[in-house]
Amino acid sequence: MPKPVPEYVQWKTTIPFQLAAQVEERLWNPTMNKPQYGARSALICELLRRWLAGDIRIKLEEVSDA
């Protein structure tokens, strides 16, 4: 019996440059001279799982649709 294939969604998001630079620096693969493949997605998924489980508490400010 074949394993079920997970379904994914692509999100486009904008984050501050300095924050992105710090994340890229921590995920950097010196051999490939770029961030480790899939590392950003893995980080975001893990953070979201922990937030949904209640392990991380973040006060979200209301965002307008402007």
Secondary structure, DSSP 4 states (H G I P E B T S, - for coil): -PPPPPP---------HHHHHHHHHHHEETTTTEEPTTHHHHHHHHHHHHHHTTSS---PPP----
